[in-house]
Amino acid sequence: MNGARVKALVIKELLAVLRDRKSRTVLILPPLLQLTIFAFAATLEVKNIELALLDKDGGKAAVELAQRFRGSPSFTRVFPLRGQEDVAPVLEDEKAMAVLVIDESFSRNVAAGRPASAQLLLDGRRSNAAQIVQGYAQRIVEQYNRDLVAHYGMDPPPATLVARNWFNPNLDYLWFTVPNLIGMLTMVVALIVTALSVARERELGTFDQLLVSPLSPGEILAGKTLPAMILGVVESVLIVTVAILAFGIPCVGSLWVLALTMVLYLFSVVGFGLFISSLCNTQQQAILGTFTFMMPATLLSGFATPIETMPKLLQILSLANPLRHFLVAVRGIMLKGMPLLTVLDTIWPLLAIAVVTLALAGWFFRKGLG
């Protein structure tokens, strides 16, 4: 492999991207804008919950329980219902996420030390949100029970559970979302740059000139890989810097380990991008191929849903997804200071993925030469 020829091709590729003002804008502004928007929009947190309240009791204990729900930061609006007939329409019309029904004998049972019941009706159409809202309500009721025990001098519960959250003590959802977005946005940039490179050459008719040039298929592959790696590294450094400085995401681990992880991750993503590009004849086909790959890659990465909950076949398929391995590593490095050996044990499949995809892309290039 001739280094001078590869260097010339790398410079040509970088100039083709950086000299175009629109390309420069696409590489810088959209990822930062997406990081800002997705960090707050792509969240599984449930906030600003509307709760309907049907208090059939009206006694002191019932009013105190209702006030605790009104004072909770999770429930921004708690509005009363007039009767049982209003419960179904509120849930059917999605006017509230949940309805709290306090039994008519609630206060009397509390005063007598007997079990008192209140019913929480949830909108099961939003199953994930319903489970989270149930957890919020459960915590409020558990604290209410503990206060009743202390106030009336009753026997305390036989056991209590004290929770402590490691690596994210306050359960700040940005600490989970932003590291994931680092992987997703870096993948978008690297895929688009590489997927469009060969397709652009074919569409403009310059790819045939590459094929008849002294460049070998390996040199063409290297010349297409290195520019995407350089641009991807610069973009990822920018995204990580914004994540740490603007969003306050901690980086407990080593930045050098994070950099090594990012380089291997980009290597594997560029391999997929070149493989997609080698199959496409136009830039439109390359863009469609990129988004066809990105959607399953995102869904199988563990970002939205845990991989352990997926069917066994999908868990096996996700092993070929570079984003899956990178998300484990980036969260481990930034939030819990994962050491180098543990990181390498997590990210070694990225190297295997890169070798396979680049080999396939090289085979298609050689096929084009033939």
N, C-alpha and C positions, 0 to 999 in steps of 0.2 A: 504494500500500500504506500503510495507516494504522499508524504505529508504536505508538500507544497500544493499539490492539486486539491487535496481535501481542504486545506486552508483557503484556497481561492473560492471553492464552492461554498464554504461556510460564510465567508465575507459577502459573497453574492446573495445568499439567502437572507442574511441579516439586513443588508441594504434594501432588498426587495420589500421587507416588512417595515423597516424603520424610516425609509424615505417617503413612504405613503402616509400622509397625515391621518387619514381615516383609520389605517391599521394601527398607528400609534395610539390613537384615541381609544380604539376597541381594546387594546391590550392593557390600558391603564385605568380608564374611568369606569367601564362596566364592572370589573371585579370589585373595585372599592365600593361602588354604589350597591352592588349585590351583597357585599359583606355587611354594609350598614343596614340594608333593608331586611335581609334574611335573618340577621342576628336577632331582630325583634319580631319578625313575622313568622319565621319557621320555628315555632316553639310549640311544644306539647303541653305547656303550662295552661292551666285553666284559671282565668282571672275575670274580674268584673261579672261575677255570677249574680243572676237575679233569682231570688228565692221567694216563693209564695208561702204565706203562713195562714194556717187555719187553726186558730186557738179556740177549741171548744170548752176550755176550762175557765180561763180568765183569772185564775187565782194567782197568788204571789209567786209560787214556784214556777208556774207556766210563764208568767210575765218575765221572770228573771232569765229563764232559758231562752225566750224570744229575744231579749235584749242582748244576750251573748252572741246570738247569730247576727243581730244588727251591728254590733260592735266589732265583728270580725272583719279584717281587711280583705278576706276572700270574697265576702258577700257585699257587693256595693249597693244593692237595692233589695230590701225586704219589704214586701207589700202584703197587706192583709186580704183575706178572702172572706166573703160574707157567709158562705155555707158550703156544705159538701158538694152541692151541684156545680160549684165553680171550679172544682179541682180538675176534672177531666178536660174542660175547654182550655185551661191555662197550659197544660202539658201538650195537648193536641196542637194548639196554635203557636207553640214554642214561645210563649210569653215569659216563661220561667224555665230554668234548667231543672228545678226541683221544687217540691211542695212539702213543707213540714206540717204535719197534722198532730196536734197535741190533744190527747184524750181528755174527756170531760172530768175524769176522776184523778187527773195527774197530780194536782196540788194536794188533794186529800190523801192520796197514797204516799206522797213524799213526806207529809207531816206525820203520818202514822208509821213511817219506816218500812212501808211495803214497796214492792217493785212497781214503778210507775212507767207507763209506756208512751212513747211518741213515735209516730210513723214518718219515715222520709220516703217520698215517692219521687223517682228519678226518671228522666227521659232516656230510655234505653236505646234510642236511635243513635245517640252519640255515646257509644259504649265506653270509650276511653275516658271521656270527660265525666261520664256518670260515676265511674269508679273513683276518679280523683275527688269529685265533689263529695262522694260518700266518705272518703278519708278525711276531708276537711270537717264534715259534720261529726264524724266519730270522735275526732280530737276535741271538739267543743264539748260534746256530751261527756267524754271521759274527764275533762277538767271540771265540768259542772258536778259530776259525781264525787270527785275528790273534795271539792269545796263543801258539798253537803255532808260528807263524812266528818270533815273537820268542824263544821258548824253545829251539827247535832250530836257530836260525840259518839258516832256509831263505830262499830268495828271496821277497821280498814279492809280493803280488798286483800285476799290471801297472797296475791303476787302483783307486782307492778313491772311494767316494761319501760326502761329508760333507753331512748335511742340517741346515738351519737353518729354523726355523718363524717366519715373520713374523706379527705381530699377535696371536699366541697362543703365545709361546715354549715353554711347558710343556704345550701341547695340553690345557689344562684344559677338559673338556667343558662345564662350567657356562658358560664364556664363549661357547659356541655356543648352548646350550639356553636360557638365561635371556633374552637379547635376542629370541629367537624367541617365547618365552612372553609377552613384553611385547605383541607384536603379536596373538597369538592370544587372550589374555585380554581385551585392550582390545576386540577385535572381538566377543567373546562379550557383554560388557556393553552395548556400543553397539547391537548387533543386538537383544538381548532388550528393551531399553528402547524402542527405536523400533518393533519389530515388534508389541509388545503395546499400543502407545499407541492406534492407530486401532481395532485389534481389540477392545480393552477398551471403547472408546466404543460400538462397534457392539453388543457383547454386553450392555452396560448400557442401551442405548437412547438414549444421550446424543449419539451421532453425528448423528442426525437433527436434534437441536437446533442443532448446529454448522452444518448445511447450511442451515437457515432463518434463521440469525443474519446480521448484517451482514457477517460475515467472508467475504472472497473465497477461492477455492481457493488462491491464492498465499499469502494470510495464514495459512490453515490449515496449509499446507505449512511455512511459516516457523515457525509456532507449535509444530509437532511436531518440527521439525529442531533448533531452538536448545536446548531442554531436554536432548535427547539429547547434543548437542555439549558442553554444560556439564558434565553428569554424566560423560561419557566423558573429558573433559579432566582433571577431578578424579581420576577413577579411574586414568587413565594416569600422572598425576603421582605418585600413591601407589605404583603398581606399580614405576615407574622408581626412586623413592626406596628402596624395599625392595631392588630389584635391586642398586643401587650400595652401599648401606650394609650390608645384611645378607649379601648374597652376594659382595660385593667385586668386582663386575663393573666394569672400568674404563670411564670415559667420556672418551676422548681428545679427541673433537670438542666442538663448541660445544653447550651445552644449548639455546640459542636456535634453532639449526638443527634440533635434535631436536624442539623444541616446534612449529616450523613444519611439520615432517614429520608429527608426530602430528595436528595440526589438519587437514591435508589428508587424511590417512588416515581420520580419524574422519568427515570430510565424505563420503568415498566409501562408507564402511561404513554410515553413517546413510542414505545414498541407497538402498542395498540393503535396509536394514531397513524404510524407508517403502514401498518397492516391494512387499516381501513383505506388509507390513501392509495395503496397499491392496487386496490380492487375497484377504484372509482376512476371514471374518465372525465368528469366535470366537477367543478367546485360545489354545485348544488347537490350532486350525489354524495360528495364528501361531507357536507353539512348534515344531510339526512342520515348518513352512516354514523356520524359522531353522536347525534342525538339518539339514534337507535341504540347505541352502546351505553350512553350516559344514563338513561332512565333505569334499565335493569341494574347497572352498576350502583346507582344510588340506593335503589330499593334493597339490594342484596349486601349493602355495606354495614348494616346494623345501625344506621343513623336514625331511621324512623322507628324501626321495630327490632327487638333483639333477634339475633340470628338463631339463638337457641329455640325460639318459638316457631321457626319455619319448618316445613316438611324436610325430611332427611335428604331428599334429592336436591333441594335448593341449598341446603347447608353445604353439600358437596360442591355444587356449582359455584358457590360464593368463594371457594378456595382459589379460584382463578381470577378473582376480582381484586385488583391492586388496592382499591379504596378500602376494602375490608381490613386488610393488614395495616394500612397506614393509619387509619382512625384509631386502632388499638394502640399503636406506637405513639402517635402525637398526643393523645389524651394521657397516656402513661408518663411521657416525658414532661409535659407541661404541668400536670396536676399532682403527680406523685413522685417525680424525680426518678423515673425508671433508669437503672444503670445500663451501660453499653451492652453487656453480655445478654441481659434480658431482652433488650431492644433487638439485638441481632437474632435472637431466637424467635422473635415475632416477625421480623421483616425479611428473613432469608427467602421466603417464597417470592418476593418481589423480583429478586435476581433471576429466579427460574422463569417467571412470567416474561421478563424482558428478553431473555435468551430465546424462548420459544417464539414470541411475537416478532422479534427482529429477524429470526431465521426464516419465518414464513414470509415476511416482507421482502427479504433478500432473495428468496426463491422466486417470488413473483417478479422481482426486478430482472433476475437472470432469465426468467421465462420471456420477459419482454425483449431482452437482448437477442434471445434466440428467434 
